Structure formats: C-alpha cells, structure tokens
Amino acid sequence: MRSLILCGFMGCGKTTVGKALAALTGREFLDMDQEIERRAGLTVSEIFARFGEADFRRRERELCAELGRREGLVVAAGGGALTFPENAAALSERGAVVLLDVPLPVLLRRLEGDTTRPLLARPDREEAAQALYDRRLPLYRAAAGYVVNADGAPEAVARAVAKAVGE
C-alpha cells in the first residue's frame, strides 16, 4: 500500500488532516517534524537555535530518504521538506504527494499566537510569511501529484484527499 505524503505551508493542517486520513485509510501516521524532534531529543526551534537551519535540513533529508523506502504511511511532511527536489523525489518513490492548499490569510489566522515556528519568529512576521509562502507554493505544486483544498474541517479534507488519490 503506497504512502500518502501531505505537503503544504505551515498551518495548512498536515498533522491534523494526516491523523484523520490515517484513521480513514488504515495507515500509520508519522509527522516528520515530531519524528525529528523525537530522534534529536530537541524541539525544532531548539535544533534551529542550537545547530542552525542547515543541520535541521540535513536531518529532514535523511528522514525523507528513509521514509521514501517505506509504504503504508500517512506522512505530514515538514513545511520546508518538499521545497527540496531530492526530498520530493525520495518521498514520491513509493508515495502519492498531496498538497493541502490553503490561502495565506487563512493560514495567518490559524498561526496567530503560535510561537513554535522558527521561520516566523521575527517582528515582520506577516511579511516574512508572505515571502516564504510566495517562494514555497510553486515548489509544493511541482512536488505534488494532487492538490486538495484544505480550507475546511479536517475529516472533510481527509475524505477529499482519499478521493483525490483514488481511495
């Protein structure tokens, strides 16, 4: 059974929808950021602060390669994971990549008060989010074989993902 890889901007619902999708399809759920945190014994923010973004991206790349060899998962990819072609190629080897598409204004509302996002931990948060969104969205679209509108209830989005991939 192929894996289903959820990608998209932070706050699009990869983890929440992923859990619902795993329950719906009988797959195991894995959140990449949580798995990196578990292995490192540090939060993503701590990894960024202590070792830098390059170290985090190395950990992410290694996990993508490992997950690309597995089947039967629902994977919530990190927000930046599929902006790197080698990660997208690894994850799509045995999986279907699905972009959870949500407009930026909705994402900003969802992320209000969230202090766990190192790339948005800055005074010009909205401008930084806009620049990052504009840069990442075309990369997500290039990596994804499917695009699903994710501006809805998690269970409804999970059903839409299952339908989009033919399940």
N, C-alpha and C positions, 0 to 999 in steps of 0.2 A: 504494500500500500504506500503510494507516494506521500511525501510530506507536503504540508501546506505552510508556506512561508508568508507571514504577514509583514509588509513593509509600509512605511509612511512616516510622516513628520511626528515629532513628539506630541503626545496628547491626542493622537488620532484614534486610539483605542486598541492598539495591537495586543496588549496584555488582557484587557477585559474581554474583547471580542475573541481573542485566542482561547481563553478558558472556555467560553461558551461554545466555540467551534470544536474544541477538543471533546467536550461532553457530547455534542451533537453527532460527531463523526466517529467516536470511539478511539481517538488518537491520544497519545501522550502529549501534554503541553509542556513547552520549555520557553522561558523568557531569557533571551541571550544576556541582557544586562544583569539579571538576577543570577544567572549561572556564572558570569564573570565575577560578580561580587562574591558568590559562594566560594569559588576557587581561590580568589585572592585574599579572602578574609577582610575585604575593604569595600566600602561603597564606591560607586562610580565616581562621585565627587572626590572622595579620598584618593582614588587612583590618579585622577586628573591633577589634584593638588600635589601629591607626593612624587609622582613619576612622569606626569605630563600626558598630553593627548596622544603623542606617538606611542607610548607604552600601552595605553588603553587600546588603540587601534591595532597594535600587534596582537594583543590578547583576543580581540574581536576577530581578526583574520584567522588565527589558529582555530578558534571555535567554529567559524564558518566552514573551514576545511573539514573539520571533524563532523559537523552536522550534515554536511553535504554527502557524506558516506552513509548516513542513516536513513531509514524510511519509517513511515508511520507516525510522524510527529506533526504537531502544530507548533510552529516556531514564531514567537514575537521577536522579530529582528530588531536590533538596536536602531535608533533613528538615523545613524550615520552609516550603518553596516553596508547597506546596498548602494551607497554612493560610490563604492569602490568596485570596479568591474570584476576583479578577481573574487570578491566575496559573492557577488551576484552569480557568477559562473559556478562557483562551488555549491551554493545553495540550490540553484536551479537544476543541478545534475540529476537529482532524484526527487525534486520537489516542484510544486507549482507556486510561483511567486505572485502574490496578490497585493496590490496597492490599496490601502484603505484611504480613500480620498476624502478629505475634509477641508473646507475653506479656511483660510488663515484666521479670519475674525472669530470663527467658532473655536479654533484651536487656542487662540489667545484667551478666550473666556474660560476654556477648560483648564488652562495652565495658570490662571490667576492664583496667586498665593503659593504656587509650587516653587520651593526653593531648592529642589533636588536636581535641577538641570544646569550642569556646569556651563554649557554654552550660552545660557541665558542669564547667568549670574553677573549682570552688569547694569549700570544705570540707564543705558539706552536700550532696554530690554525689547521694546516693540520694534524698534528699527533693526536691532540685531536679529530678531525672529523673522522679520520680513526679508532681510538679505539672505538668511540661511534657507528660508522656505523657497525663495526665488531660485537659489542655487541648487537645492536638492530636488525639487519637484520634477524637473526634466530627467534627472538621474533615476528617480524612483520609477517614472514612466518607462524609461528604457529598460530597466531591470525586470519589470512586472509583465507577466503574461496576461494578467487580468486586472481590471480596475473596478472597484466597488465603492459606491457612495457610502461613506461610513458616518454620515451625519444623522444618526438615528439610535434607537435602543440597541444595546449590544447583542441581544438574542436575535433581533431582526437582521442586524448586519451579519451575524454568523450564518443565518439561513441564506442571506443573499450571497455570501462567499461560497457556501456549499453549492448553491445553484449555479453560480458562475463557473465553478470548476467541474461541474457535471456530476455532483453527488447528491 
